[in-house]
Amino acid sequence: MAAAREPQRVSAAEFIRGFANWRLQSARKPVVVTHHGKDAHVLISLDDYQRLDGESGGTTPADKLGESLAELVQWVRDGVIIIDRRWSIRSVNPTASDMLDRAAAGLIGEDLASAIPQLGDSLLLQRIIRLIDHRERFSGEVPGVLRPRQWLHVDLVPLPVGGAILLRDVSGAMEAIAASEVRQALATAIDADGGIAHARLSVREAIESANDTLTRMVGVDAEAIRRVRFTALLAASRRASFSDALETVFRSGEPARVASQIVTREGVALDVTLSIAEVRGPYASDGAVVIVTPRTV
């Protein structure tokens, strides 16, 4: 900045007589205009002036920070609704506007309960009351605030003006959790039945876990076959067909069934059907599950 450079000094009389020259000089470094030998005014370039703090009508760093935070909220992926202590909406970011299916301009100044009619029947209502009256924070999943069967993760944050309501649609995650719980219950029921054997395999076909029904069928304990390739449990003539089926499952993502034979510890070959399904992770395959059921011939 110009303030870091040694300025030139010129008397007011000389400055008036040679204004054009001193104007050009000020583009390189400040020109201090003196009056009766004392510094009175400074001529600087427009660029230097605009870099000075407070160039915009006395804007302070705190004002700039406030403006920056307000701009940041507009780009937050969560819906953000700011209300005052009378529950009047003071600000809404684009994500919240989309969630409410209302233009932001039409929401400003509206009562929160009017903007979200379902709020009166929601558990969230009491949480917002405590936010405004007692500055109490809250974070959790709440159903049915905006739409039936929709789950929102809600954060309530106290602010000097009142409070901020942050909304994120987590319906997909909640459905995944529910589906996972159903699958876990199904696996528990299968084990309780005692007649269905199954194993979890890695992508390299190694046995990661096996239920009691399978270990009893083979005649070994679970630790004895852990990390063993599943084909080691099969009759030699059936190993290639299982490996081909498993490779097809990983490649296509579709389940497969193959007739096979499990060989017990005593060397007895049991006719079985192997049902194979892939365990798919977020980015890649996490292995497969194999269900083993006796086959009548």
C-alpha positions as CSV (number, residue, x, y, z in Angstrom):
1,M,0.0,0.0,0.0
2,A,1.0,3.6,-0.4
3,A,1.1,4.1,3.4
4,A,4.2,1.9,3.4
5,R,6.1,4.2,1.0
6,E,7.9,7.4,1.8
7,P,5.5,10.2,0.7
8,Q,6.4,13.4,-1.3
9,R,5.7,16.7,0.3
10,V,4.6,19.9,-1.5
11,S,3.2,23.2,-0.3
12,A,-0.4,24.1,-1.1
13,A,0.7,26.9,-3.5
14,E,3.0,24.6,-5.5
15,F,0.3,21.9,-5.5
16,I,-2.2,24.3,-7.0
17,R,0.2,25.5,-9.7
18,G,1.3,22.0,-10.7
19,F,-1.8,19.9,-10.0
20,A,-1.5,17.9,-13.2
21,N,2.0,16.8,-12.3
22,W,1.3,16.0,-8.7
23,R,-1.8,14.0,-9.7
24,L,0.5,11.8,-11.8
25,Q,3.0,11.6,-8.9
26,S,0.3,10.3,-6.5
27,A,-0.2,7.3,-8.7
28,R,3.3,6.1,-7.6
29,K,3.4,7.2,-4.0
30,P,1.3,9.5,-1.7
31,V,1.7,13.3,-2.1
32,V,1.4,15.2,1.2
33,V,0.1,18.8,0.8
34,T,1.4,21.1,3.5
35,H,-0.1,24.4,4.8
36,H,2.2,26.8,6.6
37,G,4.8,24.0,6.8
38,K,2.4,21.5,8.5
39,D,0.9,18.4,6.8
40,A,-2.7,19.1,5.9
41,H,-3.9,16.8,3.1
42,V,-2.8,13.6,1.3
43,L,-3.4,12.8,-2.3
44,I,-3.3,9.1,-3.1
45,S,-4.4,6.9,-6.1
46,L,-7.9,5.4,-6.2
47,D,-6.5,1.8,-5.9
48,D,-4.7,2.8,-2.7
49,Y,-7.8,4.5,-1.4
50,Q,-10.0,1.4,-2.1
51,R,-7.5,-0.8,-0.2
52,L,-7.8,1.3,3.0
53,D,-10.0,-0.2,5.8
54,G,-13.3,1.6,6.0
55,E,-13.3,2.9,2.4
56,S,-17.1,2.1,2.0
57,G,-18.8,4.6,4.1
58,G,-17.1,3.6,7.3
59,T,-17.5,-0.2,6.9
60,T,-15.6,-1.9,9.8
61,P,-14.0,-5.4,9.9
62,A,-16.9,-6.6,12.0
63,D,-19.3,-5.4,9.3
64,K,-17.4,-7.2,6.7
65,L,-17.3,-10.4,8.8
66,G,-21.1,-10.2,9.2
67,E,-21.6,-9.7,5.5
68,S,-19.3,-12.7,4.8
69,L,-21.1,-15.0,7.2
70,A,-24.5,-14.0,5.6
71,E,-23.1,-14.8,2.2
72,L,-21.7,-18.1,3.5
73,V,-25.2,-19.1,4.8
74,Q,-26.6,-18.7,1.3
75,W,-24.2,-21.5,0.1
76,V,-24.8,-23.9,3.0
77,R,-26.3,-27.2,1.8
78,D,-28.5,-27.4,4.8
79,G,-31.7,-25.4,4.9
80,V,-31.2,-22.4,7.3
81,I,-34.1,-20.4,8.7
82,I,-33.4,-17.5,11.1
83,I,-36.2,-16.4,13.4
84,D,-36.5,-13.6,15.9
85,R,-37.9,-13.8,19.4
86,R,-41.4,-13.3,18.1
87,W,-41.0,-16.3,15.8
88,S,-40.9,-14.0,12.8
89,I,-38.7,-15.3,9.9
90,R,-35.8,-12.9,9.4
91,S,-33.8,-14.9,6.8
92,V,-34.1,-18.0,4.7
93,N,-31.3,-19.5,2.5
94,P,-32.1,-21.1,-0.9
95,T,-32.0,-24.6,0.4
96,A,-34.7,-23.8,3.0
97,S,-36.7,-22.0,0.4
98,D,-36.7,-25.1,-1.7
99,M,-37.6,-27.3,1.2
100,L,-40.6,-25.2,2.0
101,D,-41.4,-24.8,-1.7
102,R,-41.8,-21.0,-1.1
103,A,-39.9,-18.0,-2.5
104,A,-37.6,-16.6,0.1
105,A,-39.0,-13.1,-0.4
106,G,-42.5,-14.3,0.5
107,L,-41.2,-16.0,3.7
108,I,-39.4,-13.0,5.2
109,G,-41.6,-11.5,8.0
110,E,-44.0,-14.4,8.1
111,D,-44.7,-16.2,11.4
112,L,-42.8,-19.6,11.5
113,A,-45.9,-21.5,12.5
114,S,-47.7,-20.1,9.5
115,A,-44.9,-21.0,7.1
116,I,-44.7,-24.5,8.5
117,P,-48.3,-25.5,9.4
118,Q,-47.2,-29.1,10.4
119,L,-45.0,-27.6,13.1
120,G,-48.0,-27.5,15.6
121,D,-48.2,-31.3,15.5
122,S,-44.5,-31.9,15.7
123,L,-42.3,-32.7,18.7
124,L,-40.0,-29.9,17.3
125,L,-42.4,-27.2,18.5
126,Q,-41.4,-27.6,22.1
127,R,-37.7,-27.6,21.2
128,I,-38.1,-24.3,19.4
129,I,-40.0,-22.8,22.3
130,R,-37.0,-23.7,24.6
131,L,-34.6,-22.3,22.0
132,I,-36.3,-18.9,22.0
133,D,-37.2,-18.8,25.7
134,H,-34.1,-20.4,27.2
135,R,-31.5,-20.4,24.5
136,E,-31.4,-24.2,24.6
137,R,-29.7,-26.0,21.7
138,F,-31.0,-29.1,20.1
139,S,-29.7,-31.7,17.5
140,G,-31.6,-34.7,16.4
141,E,-33.8,-36.5,13.8
142,V,-37.5,-35.4,13.6
143,P,-40.2,-37.0,11.4
144,G,-43.0,-35.3,9.5
145,V,-42.0,-31.6,10.0
146,L,-42.5,-30.7,6.4
147,R,-44.0,-33.8,4.7
148,P,-45.4,-37.1,5.9
149,R,-42.8,-39.9,6.3
150,Q,-39.9,-37.4,5.7
151,W,-37.1,-37.4,8.3
152,L,-35.1,-34.2,8.9
153,H,-32.0,-33.8,10.9
154,V,-32.6,-30.6,12.9
155,D,-30.1,-28.3,14.6
156,L,-31.4,-25.4,16.7
157,V,-28.8,-22.7,17.5
158,P,-29.4,-19.7,19.7
159,L,-28.5,-16.3,18.1
160,P,-28.7,-12.7,19.5
161,V,-31.7,-12.0,17.2
162,G,-33.5,-15.2,18.3
163,G,-32.4,-18.5,16.8
164,A,-31.3,-20.5,13.7
165,I,-33.1,-23.6,12.5
166,L,-30.9,-25.9,10.3
167,L,-32.6,-28.6,8.3
168,R,-31.2,-31.6,6.4
169,D,-33.2,-34.2,4.7
170,V,-32.0,-37.6,6.0
171,S,-35.0,-39.7,4.8
172,G,-32.7,-41.9,2.7
173,A,-30.4,-42.6,5.6
174,M,-33.2,-43.4,7.9
175,E,-34.7,-45.8,5.4
176,A,-31.3,-47.5,5.0
177,I,-31.1,-47.9,8.8
178,A,-34.6,-49.4,8.9
179,A,-33.7,-51.8,6.0
180,S,-30.5,-52.8,7.9
181,E,-32.5,-53.5,11.0
182,V,-34.9,-55.7,9.0
183,R,-32.0,-57.6,7.5
184,Q,-30.5,-58.1,10.9
185,A,-33.8,-59.4,12.2
186,L,-34.1,-61.7,9.2
187,A,-30.6,-63.1,9.9
188,T,-31.5,-63.6,13.6
189,A,-34.7,-65.5,12.6
190,I,-32.7,-67.7,10.1
191,D,-30.2,-68.6,12.9
192,A,-33.1,-69.3,15.3
193,D,-34.6,-71.6,12.8
194,G,-31.5,-73.8,12.9
195,G,-32.0,-75.4,9.5
196,I,-30.4,-72.8,7.2
197,A,-26.6,-72.5,7.0
198,H,-24.9,-69.4,5.8
199,A,-21.5,-67.8,5.6
200,R,-20.1,-64.3,4.9
201,L,-17.3,-64.3,2.3
202,S,-14.7,-61.7,1.5
203,V,-14.1,-60.5,-2.1
204,R,-11.2,-63.1,-2.2
205,E,-13.7,-65.8,-1.3
206,A,-12.3,-66.3,2.3
207,I,-14.9,-67.1,5.0
208,E,-15.2,-64.2,7.3
209,S,-18.0,-65.7,9.5
210,A,-20.2,-68.7,9.5
211,N,-23.3,-69.6,11.5
212,D,-23.7,-72.6,13.8
213,T,-25.8,-74.5,11.3
214,L,-23.0,-74.5,8.7
215,T,-20.2,-75.4,11.2
216,R,-22.3,-78.3,12.5
217,M,-23.0,-79.4,8.9
218,V,-19.2,-79.5,8.2
219,G,-18.3,-80.8,11.6
220,V,-15.8,-78.1,12.7
221,D,-15.9,-75.0,14.9
222,A,-16.2,-71.5,13.5
223,E,-12.5,-70.5,14.1
224,A,-11.3,-73.6,12.2
225,I,-12.8,-72.4,8.9
226,R,-12.4,-68.7,9.4
227,R,-10.3,-67.2,6.6
228,V,-10.4,-70.5,4.7
229,R,-11.5,-70.3,1.1
230,F,-15.1,-71.4,0.8
231,T,-14.2,-73.7,-2.1
232,A,-12.1,-75.7,0.4
233,L,-15.5,-77.0,1.9
234,L,-16.7,-78.2,-1.4
235,A,-16.1,-81.4,-3.3
236,A,-13.2,-80.9,-5.8
237,S,-15.5,-81.5,-8.8
238,R,-17.8,-78.6,-7.7
239,R,-15.3,-75.9,-6.9
240,A,-15.0,-74.4,-10.4
241,S,-18.7,-74.0,-10.8
242,F,-19.0,-72.2,-7.5
243,S,-16.0,-69.9,-8.3
244,D,-17.6,-69.1,-11.7
245,A,-20.9,-68.3,-10.1
246,L,-19.3,-66.1,-7.4
247,E,-17.4,-64.2,-10.1
248,T,-20.6,-63.6,-12.1
249,V,-22.3,-62.3,-8.9
250,F,-19.5,-59.7,-8.4
251,R,-19.5,-58.7,-12.0
252,S,-23.2,-58.3,-12.5
253,G,-24.5,-57.6,-9.0
254,E,-27.2,-60.2,-9.5
255,P,-27.7,-63.2,-7.1
256,A,-27.0,-66.7,-8.3
257,R,-27.9,-70.3,-7.3
258,V,-25.7,-73.3,-8.0
259,A,-26.0,-77.0,-7.2
260,S,-23.0,-78.2,-5.2
261,Q,-21.6,-80.6,-2.5
262,I,-20.3,-79.8,0.9
263,V,-17.7,-82.2,2.3
264,T,-17.9,-83.0,6.0
265,R,-15.0,-83.5,8.3
266,E,-15.5,-87.3,8.0
267,G,-15.4,-87.0,4.2
268,V,-19.1,-87.3,3.4
269,A,-20.3,-85.3,0.4
270,L,-23.7,-83.7,1.1
271,D,-25.8,-82.5,-1.8
272,V,-26.6,-78.8,-1.2
273,T,-27.8,-75.7,-3.1
274,L,-25.7,-72.6,-2.7
275,S,-27.5,-69.2,-3.0
276,I,-25.0,-66.3,-3.5
277,A,-25.7,-62.6,-3.1
278,E,-23.2,-59.7,-3.2
279,V,-22.7,-57.4,-0.2
280,R,-22.3,-54.0,-1.8
281,G,-20.5,-51.2,0.0
282,P,-20.8,-47.5,-0.8
283,Y,-18.0,-47.6,-3.3
284,A,-17.2,-51.2,-4.1
285,S,-18.1,-54.8,-3.3
286,D,-17.6,-55.9,0.3
287,G,-17.9,-59.6,-0.5
288,A,-20.9,-62.0,-0.5
289,V,-23.2,-64.0,1.5
290,V,-23.7,-67.7,0.7
291,I,-26.8,-69.6,2.0
292,V,-26.4,-73.4,2.1
293,T,-29.6,-75.5,2.0
294,P,-29.7,-79.3,1.7
295,R,-30.8,-80.6,-1.7
296,T,-32.8,-83.7,-2.3
297,V,-31.8,-85.8,-5.3
